[in-house]
Amino acid sequence: MSSTSSNRARILLKARPTPEQLRDRLAEPRPEGIELYLDVSDITGDSWLAELKHRVAALELPSHFDWVVEGPLRSLDGKFFDISCPTPANVEVLRRLTSFGRAIGAKAAVIHAIALAQSAEAFAAELAEETLQKSLAVLRLYADLCLEAGLAPTIENVPPVTQMRESRFMHSLIGMEPADLLYLTSAVQGLKITLDVSHAQLYLNAASASGSDLPREVVPLIGYLSSRRQVATIDEYIAAIEHLIFEVHFSNARGLAAEGLPYDDGDLDLDELAVRLQRIARFLVTETIEPNPDEAVLMREAQRRMKTAIEQNDGISGRGRGRGRC
C-alpha cells in the first residue's frame, strides 16, 4: 500500500521511455509516478541500458516519484513473449526488464500472463492446465530476478481476444480467469497481480456471450470460457483475487475486443472501481489507448476523473464518520 498520508493508491500515467512521451507525461498536472512500458526496440542494442538510465536520470523529479516497469509484448527473437516458453530470448527479456527496473529504482515489474494459442479452436482444459504448469519455470525465474532487483513481481491478466497492439486477433491459453492467476501466484513465491480491469471485463463479456452473431472464429473459445466460468461480474472477479492485487490498469472495455477505451465509454463504471480499488492496490495506472501515443489526452482525463471520484468519496466518508460521533 502507498505510503501517502491518505493511505490510498497512487495514480500513475503509462508511457514508453521515449523523450517525447516522458516530456508529455511529466507536464502539469504531474502524476505521482509513471509505469514505463518497454517495447522490444527500447531494450535492443549494446547501449540500451545506459541510454535509458541517462534519459531517466536527467529528469527533475521529487524523491517520492514512483516508477513501475512493464515488459514488452515481443521478445528479442521477434516472436511474442510467452511465459510458457523458457527460451533464451524470453529469459533475456526478463533480465533486461529487471536490470532496468533496478537502475531507476522502480517499485515493481509487470509481465503478461500470456501463452498464445495457435487458434481459438485449440482450447481444452487439459492443455490449459499443462500450459499453466509449463509457465512456472519462467515465472519463478522472473520472481527471483525481481526480488533480487528490489522489485515486486507482478503478472497481468489478459483478454480472451487480444490484438497485441498489432491489429490482428490472437488468443492466450491462460491468464484470463481468476483461477489461472490464483494458481500461478500460489505456486510462485512473492508473485502478485496487476489487475487490468479492461481485460477482466472483456473476459466476462466473452464468458457470458451467446447468440448466432458471434464471429465463427471465437465460438470454440466462448464455449470453453463459459463452461469454466466461476465469476460473473467485475466485483466477483476482483473479490477472487483481491488479496493478491498490487496495482491496477485502468481503462474501459466493450464487447469481445474493444479494450483500452476512454474513461466513460464502455461497460465499466470506473468511478466505482477507482473508489474500491484505491484502498486495495498500491498503484492505479491509466492505460487508455491514445490516438497519438505521444500525447496523453485520454489518460489525463482518466487521471482527473479517478482523482475526483476518490476525493469525493473520501469527503462523503468523512462527513459520515463525523455525524456518527458523540
Backbone bond lengths (Angstrom), bond angles and torsions (degrees), N, CA, C in turn:
res aa  C-N    CA-C-N  psi(-1)  N-CA   C-N-CA  omega(-1)  CA-C   N-CA-C  phi
1 M - - - 1.458 - - 1.523 109.57 -
2 S 1.292 115.00 150.46 1.457 121.22 -178.90 1.514 111.51 -61.16
3 S 1.322 114.94 152.12 1.456 120.57 177.66 1.521 112.05 -92.31
4 T 1.337 118.19 9.28 1.449 120.11 179.73 1.519 110.44 -66.07
5 S 1.332 115.46 158.41 1.455 119.59 -174.64 1.515 112.29 -63.09
6 S 1.340 117.93 -29.69 1.455 120.05 -179.63 1.512 112.06 -84.28
7 N 1.329 117.06 -2.38 1.459 121.94 177.24 1.522 112.05 58.09
8 R 1.316 116.26 35.50 1.454 121.03 178.57 1.522 109.62 -112.51
9 A 1.324 114.41 168.21 1.459 119.26 176.39 1.526 110.52 -66.76
10 R 1.308 115.97 150.77 1.461 121.41 176.68 1.529 108.51 -92.39
11 I 1.321 116.76 144.35 1.458 122.32 -176.91 1.519 109.48 -97.61
12 L 1.340 115.86 121.15 1.460 123.24 -177.56 1.526 110.42 -113.54
13 L 1.312 116.62 151.43 1.454 122.54 170.08 1.525 109.74 -97.68
14 K 1.308 116.38 156.40 1.468 122.36 178.25 1.525 108.97 -98.63
15 A 1.341 116.59 143.36 1.456 120.79 178.58 1.517 109.72 -160.48
16 R 1.325 115.76 157.28 1.460 120.78 161.72 1.525 107.53 -88.18
17 P 1.323 117.46 157.61 1.470 119.01 -177.41 1.532 112.83 -82.44
18 T 1.332 116.60 47.48 1.459 121.15 175.78 1.524 108.73 -93.77
19 P 1.327 118.24 152.58 1.469 119.31 179.31 1.524 112.52 -56.41
20 E 1.343 117.31 -39.95 1.453 120.62 -177.38 1.530 111.39 -64.97
21 Q 1.336 117.02 -46.15 1.459 119.91 -177.24 1.527 111.51 -72.50
22 L 1.310 118.03 -37.20 1.460 119.65 177.05 1.527 110.51 -63.64
23 R 1.324 116.53 -42.89 1.470 120.41 179.10 1.530 110.36 -61.13
24 D 1.321 116.39 -43.80 1.458 120.80 -178.96 1.528 111.48 -66.00
25 R 1.316 117.33 -46.16 1.467 120.20 -175.24 1.526 112.56 -69.49
26 L 1.309 117.52 -26.43 1.458 120.67 -177.29 1.524 113.19 -91.30
27 A 1.331 116.80 1.65 1.458 120.18 173.99 1.524 109.18 -70.42
28 E 1.314 116.66 161.09 1.462 121.18 178.75 1.531 110.75 -71.93
29 P 1.323 118.42 143.76 1.462 125.70 -3.26 1.527 111.34 -74.41
30 R 1.301 115.81 121.53 1.467 121.44 -174.94 1.530 109.79 -67.36
31 P 1.331 117.25 134.44 1.464 119.58 178.12 1.523 111.14 -73.60
32 E 1.319 115.53 171.68 1.459 120.78 178.83 1.529 111.95 -82.33
33 G 1.317 115.09 -5.53 1.451 120.33 177.47 1.513 110.13 175.29
34 I 1.317 116.00 178.03 1.464 122.44 179.64 1.520 109.10 -136.48
35 E 1.321 115.96 136.99 1.457 120.22 167.21 1.520 107.24 -96.86
36 L 1.316 115.63 119.46 1.458 121.77 -177.09 1.521 110.07 -94.08
37 Y 1.337 115.62 114.08 1.455 120.68 172.82 1.523 108.52 -84.83
38 L 1.327 116.04 125.96 1.454 121.04 179.91 1.528 109.87 -98.10
39 D 1.305 116.52 111.15 1.454 120.48 168.41 1.523 107.29 -71.34
40 V 1.332 116.24 155.01 1.468 117.66 -178.04 1.528 111.05 -61.03
41 S 1.328 117.22 -28.05 1.464 119.37 178.13 1.528 111.99 -67.43
42 D 1.332 116.93 -22.65 1.466 120.82 179.29 1.525 112.37 -74.36
43 I 1.330 117.39 -21.00 1.471 120.41 -176.72 1.524 111.24 -117.05
44 T 1.327 115.59 25.46 1.462 121.48 -179.52 1.524 109.51 -112.13
45 G 1.324 115.97 143.10 1.456 120.85 179.14 1.515 111.61 108.65
46 D 1.317 116.75 163.64 1.464 121.13 -175.53 1.525 113.25 -70.62
47 S 1.325 117.37 -29.69 1.464 119.71 -173.10 1.531 112.81 -113.91
48 W 1.336 117.29 21.72 1.466 119.55 -174.74 1.531 112.15 -58.45
49 L 1.349 117.15 -44.01 1.460 119.83 -175.64 1.524 111.05 -68.25
50 A 1.326 117.00 -43.91 1.463 120.04 178.93 1.528 111.02 -61.30
51 E 1.319 116.67 -39.99 1.463 120.18 -179.31 1.530 111.01 -66.17
52 L 1.322 117.18 -44.72 1.462 119.62 -179.26 1.529 111.33 -68.59
53 K 1.327 117.19 -39.90 1.468 120.29 177.34 1.522 110.51 -60.29
54 H 1.309 116.86 -44.36 1.472 120.69 179.71 1.525 110.40 -63.44
55 R 1.320 117.22 -40.28 1.461 121.87 -178.81 1.532 110.77 -62.60
56 V 1.324 116.47 -43.04 1.464 120.80 -179.04 1.530 110.94 -74.39
57 A 1.342 116.91 -40.43 1.463 120.54 -178.23 1.517 112.07 -63.98
58 A 1.334 117.34 -26.52 1.464 120.98 -178.06 1.523 112.31 -76.36
59 L 1.328 117.27 -10.61 1.458 121.06 -178.82 1.532 110.65 -78.38
60 E 1.306 117.27 141.50 1.466 121.95 177.07 1.525 108.02 -94.94
61 L 1.331 115.73 102.24 1.456 120.90 -173.20 1.523 110.76 -128.71
62 P 1.321 117.59 149.95 1.464 120.33 175.64 1.521 110.20 -69.13
63 S 1.300 116.88 158.50 1.466 121.57 -176.93 1.521 112.20 -64.53
64 H 1.329 117.59 -24.82 1.457 120.29 -177.16 1.527 112.83 -92.72
65 F 1.326 117.69 12.22 1.462 121.74 177.71 1.525 108.73 -72.74
66 D 1.353 117.11 134.97 1.460 121.08 -174.82 1.535 112.11 -108.78
67 W 1.330 114.78 141.81 1.457 122.63 175.06 1.529 110.16 -118.96
68 V 1.313 115.90 142.19 1.461 123.65 166.93 1.518 106.07 -128.92
69 V 1.334 117.55 145.64 1.467 120.87 -179.77 1.528 109.11 -118.67
70 E 1.328 115.23 138.22 1.462 121.23 -179.05 1.519 110.28 -121.35
71 G 1.331 115.88 134.73 1.452 121.33 -178.13 1.516 113.44 -73.25
72 P 1.336 116.54 159.77 1.467 121.63 -175.99 1.526 112.50 -75.86
73 L 1.319 115.44 160.03 1.462 120.91 175.87 1.522 111.46 -77.21
74 R 1.323 117.06 -33.44 1.466 121.07 175.87 1.520 110.28 -101.38
75 S 1.324 114.92 149.28 1.452 120.75 179.51 1.525 110.36 -92.48
76 L 1.317 116.38 179.71 1.463 121.29 -175.85 1.516 113.07 -72.75
77 D 1.336 117.94 -13.51 1.461 121.15 176.77 1.520 112.74 -94.47
78 G 1.344 117.04 5.92 1.450 121.48 179.03 1.510 114.54 90.03
79 K 1.320 117.43 -13.18 1.458 120.92 177.57 1.519 109.36 -84.01
80 F 1.341 116.64 166.21 1.451 119.66 176.07 1.523 110.13 -71.27
81 F 1.335 115.49 139.40 1.460 120.40 176.18 1.524 109.08 -62.02
82 D 1.335 116.80 137.51 1.460 122.05 -172.89 1.523 107.88 -144.45
83 I 1.336 117.27 118.75 1.467 119.22 -175.01 1.532 112.88 -72.03
84 S 1.322 117.86 -10.57 1.465 119.47 178.53 1.523 112.38 -91.03
85 C 1.340 116.78 0.28 1.467 121.28 -176.08 1.532 110.23 -121.24
86 P 1.337 118.80 102.07 1.477 120.84 -179.96 1.524 112.23 -81.80
87 T 1.328 116.69 54.44 1.449 121.06 179.33 1.527 110.11 -73.10
88 P 1.336 117.78 158.34 1.465 119.35 176.35 1.526 112.71 -55.50
89 A 1.340 116.79 -37.49 1.463 119.76 -179.14 1.521 110.92 -66.43
90 N 1.324 118.06 -42.94 1.462 121.22 179.82 1.527 111.29 -67.21
91 V 1.317 116.93 -40.46 1.462 120.69 177.81 1.528 110.46 -62.93
92 E 1.323 116.51 -41.39 1.465 119.70 179.62 1.522 111.38 -66.46
93 V 1.330 117.89 -34.52 1.462 120.52 175.01 1.522 110.15 -58.13
94 L 1.321 116.32 -45.09 1.464 119.84 179.93 1.523 111.02 -63.43
95 R 1.322 116.90 -40.56 1.467 120.08 179.42 1.532 110.83 -64.24
96 R 1.318 117.00 -41.07 1.463 120.38 -179.42 1.525 111.33 -71.34
97 L 1.317 116.99 -39.49 1.464 120.57 177.51 1.521 111.10 -59.78
98 T 1.313 116.82 -48.10 1.465 119.88 -177.14 1.529 111.93 -74.13
99 S 1.325 117.51 -31.16 1.469 119.83 174.80 1.519 110.86 -63.54
100 F 1.319 116.08 -41.92 1.460 119.55 177.95 1.526 110.46 -66.90
101 G 1.326 117.02 -43.15 1.459 120.15 178.20 1.511 112.31 -58.22
102 R 1.337 116.00 -43.97 1.469 119.95 177.57 1.529 110.81 -62.08
103 A 1.340 116.68 -42.21 1.464 121.38 -174.37 1.521 112.42 -63.76
104 I 1.341 117.94 -31.65 1.465 119.57 -177.65 1.523 112.33 -103.86
105 G 1.341 117.05 4.08 1.454 119.95 178.79 1.513 114.09 71.91
106 A 1.335 116.43 33.92 1.465 120.57 -179.89 1.524 110.53 -65.59
107 K 1.326 114.87 155.08 1.458 120.47 179.43 1.524 112.65 -88.65
108 A 1.344 117.20 -26.52 1.463 120.12 -174.42 1.515 110.46 -156.29
109 A 1.329 114.32 164.93 1.463 122.24 173.32 1.522 108.27 -126.16
110 V 1.338 115.55 156.05 1.458 122.57 -179.68 1.516 109.48 -133.74
111 I 1.329 117.30 133.23 1.459 121.94 166.09 1.526 107.27 -132.68
112 H 1.333 116.41 156.15 1.455 120.64 -179.78 1.527 110.33 -80.57
113 A 1.323 115.33 139.50 1.467 121.25 175.77 1.527 108.00 -82.76
114 I 1.335 115.37 71.08 1.459 120.24 -169.18 1.524 111.60 -125.79
115 A 1.320 114.55 139.44 1.464 122.79 173.08 1.519 105.66 -144.14
116 L 1.302 117.32 103.17 1.455 121.29 -168.66 1.526 112.68 -68.11
117 A 1.327 114.73 137.78 1.464 122.24 175.34 1.520 109.19 -89.36
118 Q 1.322 116.04 156.00 1.460 120.51 177.19 1.527 111.07 -68.71
119 S 1.341 116.30 -34.08 1.453 121.63 178.74 1.515 108.24 -161.51
120 A 1.346 115.89 169.34 1.457 120.08 178.28 1.522 112.01 -68.84
121 E 1.334 118.01 -12.86 1.461 121.44 179.13 1.524 112.02 -86.04
122 A 1.329 116.98 -2.43 1.465 120.46 -174.76 1.518 113.67 -83.50
123 F 1.319 117.89 -2.36 1.459 119.88 -170.10 1.522 112.30 -78.67
124 A 1.338 113.55 133.84 1.457 122.45 173.96 1.516 106.92 -158.10
125 A 1.313 117.30 147.28 1.462 121.22 -177.28 1.523 111.45 -58.63
126 E 1.335 116.74 -40.31 1.460 120.24 -177.72 1.523 110.83 -64.68
127 L 1.326 117.14 -40.97 1.458 120.48 -179.81 1.522 110.64 -68.42
128 A 1.323 117.46 -39.60 1.462 120.34 177.84 1.525 110.92 -62.27
129 E 1.320 117.15 -44.41 1.459 120.62 179.81 1.529 111.15 -64.32
130 E 1.314 116.69 -39.86 1.471 120.25 177.48 1.524 110.55 -64.16
131 T 1.332 116.42 -40.00 1.462 120.68 -179.44 1.524 111.20 -67.91
132 L 1.311 117.18 -39.04 1.469 120.26 175.62 1.524 110.76 -58.99
133 Q 1.315 116.85 -45.06 1.465 120.91 179.96 1.526 111.01 -64.55
134 K 1.334 116.45 -41.04 1.467 120.50 179.79 1.528 111.68 -66.07
135 S 1.323 117.33 -22.28 1.463 121.10 -177.57 1.524 113.14 -79.44
136 L 1.303 117.70 -13.98 1.457 120.44 -173.70 1.527 112.54 -65.87
137 A 1.325 117.36 -34.70 1.475 119.47 -178.91 1.526 110.79 -62.63
138 V 1.328 116.80 -46.70 1.461 120.56 179.30 1.522 110.50 -65.37
139 L 1.320 117.34 -43.16 1.465 120.17 -176.89 1.523 112.28 -68.77
140 R 1.324 117.65 -34.30 1.469 119.20 176.95 1.526 110.64 -67.83
141 L 1.327 117.25 -39.71 1.459 120.23 174.95 1.528 109.96 -62.99
142 Y 1.311 116.43 -45.44 1.462 121.95 179.59 1.531 111.09 -58.05
143 A 1.325 116.46 -47.64 1.463 120.07 -179.65 1.521 111.06 -63.05
144 D 1.327 117.14 -42.07 1.469 120.31 178.87 1.518 111.15 -61.97
145 L 1.344 116.72 -45.36 1.464 120.65 -179.89 1.530 110.93 -62.97
146 C 1.323 116.46 -40.90 1.467 120.41 178.91 1.518 111.20 -63.44
147 L 1.311 116.54 -48.98 1.460 119.83 -176.65 1.520 111.16 -64.61
148 E 1.333 117.51 -36.70 1.467 120.76 175.81 1.528 111.39 -63.83
149 A 1.343 115.81 -31.33 1.468 120.90 -178.73 1.521 113.03 -90.90
150 G 1.331 117.11 2.21 1.457 120.32 179.86 1.517 114.19 78.81
151 L 1.327 116.88 22.72 1.461 122.55 -178.81 1.523 110.45 -108.41
152 A 1.317 116.79 145.32 1.460 120.45 169.80 1.525 107.85 -79.72
153 P 1.342 119.23 122.09 1.465 120.64 179.50 1.525 110.88 -81.65
154 T 1.324 117.41 127.17 1.456 120.69 178.41 1.518 110.52 -131.02
155 I 1.344 115.01 152.17 1.460 121.75 171.90 1.523 108.47 -118.00
156 E 1.318 115.59 145.90 1.465 121.77 -177.11 1.522 110.21 -107.70
157 N 1.338 116.13 134.16 1.464 120.38 173.92 1.518 110.72 -65.81
158 V 1.326 116.66 150.77 1.463 121.76 -175.93 1.527 109.74 -118.82
159 P 1.333 117.04 157.03 1.466 120.21 178.58 1.522 110.90 -81.66
160 P 1.336 117.64 162.11 1.468 119.72 179.91 1.519 113.53 -70.48
161 V 1.316 116.46 -32.13 1.458 121.66 175.94 1.511 106.66 -121.38
162 T 1.317 116.19 110.52 1.459 119.98 -176.29 1.511 110.26 -117.55
163 Q 1.337 115.23 142.60 1.458 119.76 178.03 1.524 111.93 -100.37
164 M 1.334 116.83 -6.22 1.467 122.25 174.04 1.531 112.22 49.66
165 R 1.339 115.92 34.36 1.473 122.19 -179.16 1.535 111.78 58.58
166 E 1.339 117.59 22.98 1.464 119.79 -176.08 1.523 112.68 -127.74
167 S 1.332 117.75 13.33 1.465 123.12 173.65 1.522 113.34 57.63
168 R 1.317 117.64 35.80 1.455 121.06 171.60 1.529 108.61 -147.41
169 F 1.324 115.19 147.51 1.456 120.19 -174.38 1.516 112.04 -80.28
170 M 1.345 114.85 134.05 1.457 122.16 174.05 1.519 108.25 -140.35
171 H 1.328 116.04 166.79 1.457 120.85 -174.95 1.525 109.50 -138.34
172 S 1.337 115.54 142.06 1.459 121.07 176.21 1.515 109.49 -101.25
173 L 1.333 116.01 141.60 1.461 120.79 177.64 1.526 111.96 -71.57
174 I 1.315 117.18 -22.33 1.468 122.11 -175.00 1.518 109.70 -140.19
175 G 1.339 115.36 174.50 1.457 120.60 169.50 1.512 116.11 91.32
176 M 1.347 117.61 -0.06 1.464 120.28 -179.79 1.522 111.64 -90.32
177 E 1.303 116.56 -39.45 1.453 122.75 -169.92 1.531 111.95 -93.32
178 P 1.320 117.80 147.91 1.464 119.67 174.74 1.531 112.30 -55.91
179 A 1.330 117.51 -35.44 1.467 120.41 -179.10 1.523 111.40 -59.86
180 D 1.339 117.41 -37.32 1.464 120.52 178.16 1.523 110.88 -65.13
181 L 1.317 115.77 -44.51 1.464 120.12 -179.05 1.520 111.08 -64.95
182 L 1.319 116.39 -38.53 1.467 120.48 178.17 1.523 110.80 -66.08
183 Y 1.318 117.53 -40.22 1.464 120.59 178.85 1.523 110.56 -62.72
184 L 1.317 116.69 -48.36 1.468 120.14 -175.65 1.529 111.56 -66.87
185 T 1.323 117.65 -42.64 1.462 119.57 -178.69 1.527 111.99 -70.85
186 S 1.328 117.32 -29.68 1.462 119.15 178.50 1.526 111.54 -73.82
187 A 1.326 116.42 -24.40 1.468 120.57 -176.83 1.523 113.15 -93.38
188 V 1.335 117.55 -12.57 1.467 121.60 -176.49 1.525 108.31 -123.19
189 Q 1.312 116.04 112.75 1.465 120.78 -175.82 1.523 111.77 -61.51
190 G 1.327 115.98 130.30 1.463 121.70 176.13 1.510 114.86 86.79
191 L 1.331 118.25 -8.65 1.463 120.79 -175.66 1.531 110.68 -74.31
192 K 1.332 115.57 132.70 1.468 122.17 178.84 1.527 109.36 -120.53
193 I 1.349 115.33 -176.76 1.459 120.87 -173.75 1.523 111.06 -119.96
194 T 1.329 115.34 134.99 1.451 122.28 162.58 1.521 106.40 -98.37
195 L 1.316 116.86 110.43 1.460 121.27 -179.10 1.524 109.21 -85.87
196 D 1.322 116.40 120.79 1.462 121.51 171.56 1.524 106.99 -98.80
197 V 1.343 117.10 109.41 1.462 119.50 -174.47 1.527 112.01 -69.91
198 S 1.326 117.04 -29.18 1.459 120.45 175.91 1.523 110.30 -64.73
199 H 1.333 116.97 -46.89 1.460 121.38 178.12 1.525 111.19 -62.81
200 A 1.321 116.61 -40.19 1.460 120.07 -179.88 1.524 111.11 -63.41
201 Q 1.329 116.97 -41.54 1.465 119.48 179.60 1.527 111.11 -66.90
202 L 1.319 117.99 -37.61 1.464 120.54 176.80 1.523 111.05 -63.30
203 Y 1.331 116.82 -39.11 1.460 120.20 174.98 1.524 110.49 -61.07
204 L 1.333 117.50 -46.77 1.457 121.48 -179.84 1.529 111.05 -62.07
205 N 1.334 116.44 -41.30 1.465 120.09 177.61 1.526 111.14 -61.24
206 A 1.328 116.52 -42.33 1.462 120.25 -179.14 1.521 111.51 -68.96
207 A 1.327 116.62 -41.84 1.465 120.52 -176.65 1.516 112.29 -67.90
208 S 1.327 117.62 -20.36 1.464 120.89 179.75 1.526 112.36 -109.68
209 A 1.331 117.56 5.86 1.466 121.01 -176.79 1.526 110.77 -72.85
210 S 1.313 115.21 150.41 1.460 121.21 176.11 1.519 108.25 -158.54
211 G 1.330 116.14 166.54 1.462 119.71 176.45 1.507 113.05 114.21
212 S 1.303 114.73 161.20 1.463 121.39 -176.16 1.516 112.96 -80.77
213 D 1.350 117.23 -6.58 1.459 119.65 -178.05 1.523 112.88 -88.64
214 L 1.335 117.66 3.33 1.460 120.31 177.69 1.520 110.42 -69.64
215 P 1.322 118.00 141.39 1.466 119.41 173.82 1.521 110.47 -57.66
216 R 1.313 116.72 133.34 1.465 120.37 -176.68 1.519 111.95 -56.48
217 E 1.319 116.22 -32.95 1.462 121.60 -177.48 1.526 112.82 -58.89
218 V 1.350 116.63 -33.69 1.459 119.18 -172.67 1.528 113.79 -100.41
219 V 1.326 118.36 -1.75 1.465 120.77 -177.36 1.529 112.22 -56.51
220 P 1.352 120.26 -46.04 1.473 118.98 177.81 1.521 113.02 -61.10
221 L 1.315 117.17 -38.38 1.458 121.02 178.32 1.521 111.09 -65.17
222 I 1.327 116.82 -44.09 1.461 120.80 179.52 1.526 110.35 -60.17
223 G 1.328 116.41 -44.18 1.459 119.89 179.02 1.514 112.10 -61.97
224 Y 1.327 116.40 -40.72 1.460 121.44 178.89 1.526 111.22 -62.78
225 L 1.332 116.61 -47.74 1.462 120.49 -178.99 1.527 111.12 -66.09
226 S 1.302 117.07 -40.22 1.469 120.54 -179.68 1.523 111.45 -62.62
227 S 1.331 116.14 -38.71 1.465 119.63 -177.14 1.525 112.55 -70.73
228 R 1.331 117.59 -22.33 1.468 122.02 -175.93 1.529 112.92 -106.96
229 R 1.316 117.30 -3.97 1.476 120.35 -171.93 1.522 111.38 -60.26
230 Q 1.330 115.31 130.46 1.464 121.83 176.85 1.521 112.56 -116.05
231 V 1.329 117.68 -12.77 1.462 121.68 176.72 1.521 108.50 -129.50
232 A 1.321 116.34 149.45 1.460 120.08 -174.98 1.522 113.50 -119.65
233 T 1.335 118.09 -12.99 1.463 121.46 -178.22 1.527 109.30 -134.82
234 I 1.322 115.10 164.10 1.458 119.17 178.08 1.525 110.67 -64.79
235 D 1.321 118.05 -32.19 1.466 120.63 177.51 1.528 110.45 -64.64
236 E 1.323 117.14 -41.39 1.461 120.49 178.43 1.523 110.79 -68.49
237 Y 1.317 116.67 -37.10 1.464 120.65 177.40 1.533 110.29 -60.50
238 I 1.321 115.68 -48.25 1.468 120.41 179.82 1.521 111.02 -62.61
239 A 1.331 116.43 -44.03 1.464 120.01 -177.66 1.521 111.52 -60.30
240 A 1.324 117.25 -34.11 1.467 120.90 -177.31 1.526 112.34 -66.52
241 I 1.350 117.40 -29.63 1.467 120.63 -174.54 1.525 112.48 -122.19
242 E 1.316 117.11 9.67 1.463 122.32 -170.74 1.523 112.98 -52.32
243 H 1.315 117.35 -40.37 1.465 121.10 -175.48 1.524 112.76 -72.35
244 L 1.338 117.63 -6.89 1.463 121.61 -176.89 1.530 112.97 -113.97
245 I 1.333 117.45 -1.34 1.461 120.48 -175.48 1.525 110.13 -76.77
246 F 1.336 115.67 123.31 1.462 121.36 176.02 1.524 110.53 -97.42
247 E 1.329 116.12 -43.91 1.457 120.68 178.47 1.523 108.94 -146.91
248 V 1.347 114.67 169.86 1.463 120.93 -176.50 1.523 109.50 -134.10
249 H 1.334 116.28 133.78 1.461 122.34 171.00 1.523 108.73 -92.97
250 F 1.328 116.42 127.87 1.461 122.10 -173.55 1.521 112.26 -112.21
251 S 1.317 115.71 120.01 1.459 124.56 165.31 1.516 106.02 -165.83
252 N 1.321 117.51 171.24 1.452 120.49 -177.63 1.522 110.74 -97.02
253 A 1.330 116.51 174.99 1.465 121.71 -176.16 1.518 109.52 -153.95
254 R 1.345 114.71 157.09 1.456 120.28 176.81 1.522 109.45 -153.03
255 G 1.327 115.52 142.64 1.458 120.23 173.72 1.510 113.08 68.32
256 L 1.329 115.81 -141.91 1.458 121.37 -176.74 1.524 113.76 -97.62
257 A 1.325 117.97 -22.70 1.467 117.99 -171.67 1.520 114.84 -141.93
258 A 1.332 118.87 -1.75 1.464 120.57 -177.11 1.522 109.57 -85.29
259 E 1.326 116.49 93.03 1.463 122.19 -178.66 1.520 110.60 -109.26
260 G 1.335 115.58 166.46 1.455 120.16 176.55 1.512 113.99 66.71
261 L 1.340 117.16 28.48 1.463 120.79 -176.40 1.525 111.59 -77.88
262 P 1.351 117.20 162.44 1.462 120.64 177.93 1.521 112.53 -58.60
263 Y 1.304 115.46 164.65 1.460 124.02 -166.63 1.523 113.23 -52.69
264 D 1.336 118.27 -48.08 1.463 120.48 -175.19 1.530 111.90 -110.10
265 D 1.319 117.47 25.89 1.457 121.98 -176.24 1.526 110.12 -119.77
266 G 1.334 116.76 73.73 1.456 119.21 -179.61 1.508 111.94 170.59
267 D 1.323 115.32 -164.18 1.465 122.27 -174.20 1.527 113.69 -84.76
268 L 1.321 117.99 -10.31 1.460 121.53 -173.42 1.521 112.27 -101.18
269 D 1.330 116.16 144.26 1.459 122.33 169.01 1.527 106.26 -93.93
270 L 1.328 116.17 94.35 1.460 120.06 -173.81 1.529 112.23 -73.52
271 D 1.323 118.18 -25.25 1.464 119.40 173.18 1.529 109.60 -59.88
272 E 1.310 115.58 -49.39 1.465 120.33 -178.72 1.524 111.24 -62.06
273 L 1.328 116.43 -41.32 1.459 119.59 -179.38 1.528 111.52 -69.46
274 A 1.327 117.35 -36.86 1.466 119.86 178.36 1.522 110.72 -61.53
275 V 1.309 116.16 -43.13 1.471 120.76 179.80 1.525 110.06 -63.56
276 R 1.320 117.19 -43.51 1.461 119.56 -178.34 1.522 111.99 -69.68
277 L 1.341 115.93 -46.70 1.460 119.72 -170.47 1.521 113.49 -80.59
278 Q 1.321 118.33 -17.62 1.463 119.32 -179.91 1.518 111.97 -68.69
279 R 1.316 118.95 -16.53 1.465 122.02 175.92 1.524 112.09 -94.66
280 I 1.345 116.67 -5.39 1.458 121.07 -177.47 1.526 111.28 -107.63
281 A 1.325 115.82 -47.31 1.461 121.57 -173.28 1.526 111.72 -89.89
282 R 1.316 114.69 161.70 1.464 119.90 174.28 1.527 110.86 -85.31
283 F 1.343 116.43 -36.83 1.460 120.68 -179.67 1.523 110.46 -131.97
284 L 1.339 115.58 143.62 1.454 123.92 168.92 1.527 106.44 -115.07
285 V 1.324 116.79 119.56 1.464 121.46 -171.52 1.520 110.24 -113.22
286 T 1.326 117.42 121.27 1.463 120.32 177.39 1.524 108.85 -71.53
287 E 1.334 116.40 130.85 1.469 119.59 -176.32 1.528 111.49 -138.95
288 T 1.309 115.95 34.76 1.453 120.56 175.20 1.529 109.77 -67.23
289 I 1.322 116.65 137.85 1.465 120.77 178.10 1.527 109.10 -74.10
290 E 1.319 116.43 124.25 1.456 122.30 -176.60 1.534 111.79 -95.08
291 P 1.332 118.49 140.57 1.470 120.31 172.93 1.530 111.85 -56.91
292 N 1.323 115.35 -39.21 1.465 122.10 174.63 1.526 107.61 -120.91
293 P 1.344 118.80 107.18 1.468 120.68 -176.48 1.520 114.41 -57.26
294 D 1.332 117.78 -21.21 1.456 120.60 -178.99 1.529 112.98 -82.01
295 E 1.333 117.23 -4.24 1.459 120.98 -179.79 1.528 109.05 -130.97
296 A 1.325 116.66 111.94 1.462 121.87 -174.73 1.522 110.98 -86.50
297 V 1.314 116.79 64.73 1.460 121.20 -178.65 1.527 110.85 -72.18
298 L 1.330 116.98 -52.53 1.462 121.36 -178.36 1.527 111.44 -72.03
299 M 1.317 117.25 -34.10 1.465 119.68 176.52 1.532 111.12 -68.06
300 R 1.320 117.45 -36.08 1.464 120.35 176.22 1.530 110.56 -64.55
301 E 1.335 116.39 -39.01 1.457 119.54 177.28 1.524 109.97 -63.99
302 A 1.335 117.18 -41.82 1.463 120.20 176.83 1.521 110.77 -63.46
303 Q 1.321 117.08 -42.08 1.468 121.30 177.40 1.524 110.42 -56.74
304 R 1.329 116.55 -46.09 1.469 120.89 -178.86 1.523 111.34 -66.37
305 R 1.334 116.04 -44.50 1.464 120.22 -176.68 1.528 111.55 -67.27
306 M 1.320 117.40 -40.40 1.462 120.60 178.53 1.523 110.74 -64.19
307 K 1.318 115.71 -44.97 1.470 120.38 -179.60 1.534 110.28 -61.76
308 T 1.323 116.66 -42.34 1.460 120.86 -180.00 1.514 111.01 -64.57
309 A 1.337 117.09 -45.70 1.467 120.38 -179.26 1.523 111.23 -60.74
310 I 1.315 116.49 -42.09 1.468 120.69 -178.88 1.527 110.77 -67.38
311 E 1.340 116.11 -44.34 1.468 119.45 -179.08 1.520 111.32 -66.42
312 Q 1.318 117.44 -39.83 1.464 119.84 177.94 1.519 111.02 -64.31
313 N 1.317 117.13 -40.67 1.459 120.02 178.39 1.527 110.62 -65.84
314 D 1.335 116.62 -39.73 1.467 119.80 177.31 1.527 110.49 -61.17
315 G 1.343 116.02 -38.54 1.453 119.63 179.95 1.514 112.24 -67.15
316 I 1.328 115.94 -42.10 1.459 120.15 178.21 1.522 110.58 -64.87
317 S 1.340 115.95 -43.22 1.462 119.74 179.69 1.515 111.28 -63.41
318 G 1.343 115.85 -39.81 1.452 119.66 -179.58 1.516 112.29 -65.08
319 R 1.354 115.99 -40.91 1.469 119.06 178.74 1.518 110.43 -66.78
320 G 1.342 116.07 -36.00 1.458 119.74 178.52 1.508 111.63 -64.74
321 R 1.321 116.82 -41.58 1.473 119.95 178.78 1.518 111.07 -64.58
322 G 1.353 115.45 -37.85 1.453 118.67 -179.12 1.516 112.84 -63.81
323 R 1.338 115.81 -39.94 1.461 119.27 -179.16 1.506 112.12 -67.34
324 G 1.328 117.22 -23.03 1.456 120.04 -175.13 1.533 113.51 -86.90
325 R 1.324 117.08 -5.02 1.465 119.26 -176.50 1.526 111.54 -85.28
326 C 1.323 115.16 153.30 1.473 120.79 176.96 1.520 109.85 -84.90
